[in-house]
Amino acid sequence: MQRLMMRVKICGVTRAEDAELASHLGAWAVGLMFVPSSPRFLTIEAAKRLRSAIGPDTLAVGVFADADDELIRRAVAACKLDAVQLHGLETPEACAAAGAPAYKALPFAGPDDVARLEAYAGRAAGFLLETVRRLPGGRERVAPEEQARRWKLARGCAGLGTLLLAGELTPDNVADAIRAARPAGVDVSGGVESS
């Protein structure tokens, strides 16, 4: 049986000890949240302090949503970010001009979403496929069979770039997600929090 090397990104870290532990345990990347509406929001100054706790073998990724280009470039420079993750309505051109490799986050539920990915191919360093959509007041409720269908659909998009899988991944379902989608990595946040 062939072993798959899986990249794991721990997103929304707000404490230095958590960033250090994620690095120590082999996380591929740690996400620093620059989205003001997030409960995990960090100022550039706070993110700089966390950045120093992230080990040299772990990427520091700034997470943004519809942020001003200048803010993104300032955060990349000040925090020495290795990559950015763009969660808003950013264009393919914005991904190419982010000042660091950009991973474009996109909702992913069906064939129409595959076409959207194709528009970013070659402009984004990779994709974060959100297989559970955010809705006003919470998250979409997805039956396990539907989630499995979405993961299998994602598997067919590997030729478009590096794929990271996200969306309600927990210790209970992440192995199934990996087997079905065969992504380059997974992005976890709330699904691995204790509080």
Secondary structure, DSSP 4 states (H G I P E B T S, - for coil): -PPPP-EEEEE---SHHHHHHHHHTT-SEEEEE--TTSTT---HHHHHHHHTTS-TTSEEEEEESS--HHHHHHHHHHHT-SEEEE-SS--HHHHHTSSS-EEEEEE-SSHHHHHHHHHHBTTBSEEEEESS-EETTEE----HHHHHHHHHHHHTTGGGSEEEEESS--TTTHHHHHHHH--SEEEESGGG---
